[in-house]
Amino acid sequence: MFDWITSLIDGMGAFGVALLMFLENVFPPIPSELIMPLAGFNAARGDMSLWLVIVSGSIGSLAGAYLWYWMARKIGFDRVCSLSHKHGRWLSISPDELDRANGWFDRHKGSAVLIGRLIPTVRTLISVPAGVRRMHRGKFLAYSAVGTFAWTTALTMAGYWLESGYDVVSAWLDPVSTAVVVGLVAIYVWRVATYNRRNPQEASGEAEETS
């Protein structure tokens, strides 16, 4: 993954950074924690403009977040609840958990989006309740933009300041990115495996339907 990200940034420049950050939001196992520091390394070496790196990364990330928001808004709350009821085990979320998540979002709204954009994995998922609960598009984009710009800037500057230690950092960034992917898969498998224990009522409903 490290080599692929590096080659894309080197070959496509700012557009490559934007594309990678868009994909990172659509497919979370591509970590921004790897993309933006590498782009920051390039900026420190003079291969790219620092501000262009930050702006392009922010635009790509925001576009990915908006895609999830748009899809969730189109699907709507009722259809999401129906999917959760029918396929909750494989989606790893039950209707009750979905209700609690939406209740939490309703209480926090804008701050949930802004802070969520600063938390790995949550950065992508926060767009779904925002879309399902039909948060105002302008507010969603405004809060997302602030959080996205802050996150992207922090990661880019980390790479920029660590430019002199590029060889050292590159040696551990790839294992870290692999660990993120493995961790996400492990969490999903755990949630599927423990679905009955976490949601006994839903599990009994599944048993009645199959009997």
C-alpha positions, 0 to 999 in steps of 0.5 A: 500500500505504501508503494502504491500511494507513493507512486500515485502521488509522485505520478499525479501530483495534487490530483493524486492526493485528492483522488487518494483522499476521496477513495480514503473516505469511500473505502476507509482501509486506505488510511489518510494517516498514510496519504497526507504525511507522504504528501507532506514529505513531497512538499518538504522536498519541494516536489509540491506546494504545501498549500496545494497539498493541503487544499487538494487533500481537503477537497478530495476528502470532503468530496468522499464525505459528501458522497456518503451523505448524499447516498444516505440522504437518498436511501432515507431513514426508513429504508436503512431501518429496514435493511438493519432489520433484515440484514443486521447481522451482516451490517453489524448493526441492529435496529436498536443500535441504529436508533441509539446512534441516530439519537446521539446524532440528533443531540449533537448534530453539527458538533458530531460532524465536526468532531467526527471528521477528526476521528479515524474511521468515524470520519467516514461513518459520520456522513451516514447519520447526517444524510439519514437524518437529512441534516441541512446540506450547507451545514453538513458541508460547512462543519465537514469542511472545518473538521476536514481541513484541520485533520488534513493540515495536521497530517500534512504538517506532520509529514512536512516536519518529519521530512528529514526522517523520511527513511525512518518513518517510511519503514513503519508507516506501511506496517501501521497501514496494514494494521489499520486494515487488519484491525477494521476487519477484526472489528467487523468479524467480532461484531458479526460473531457477537451479534446474538449476544449483543442483540438477543431480541433480534436474534430470537426474531431471526430464529422465528423467521427461519423456523 
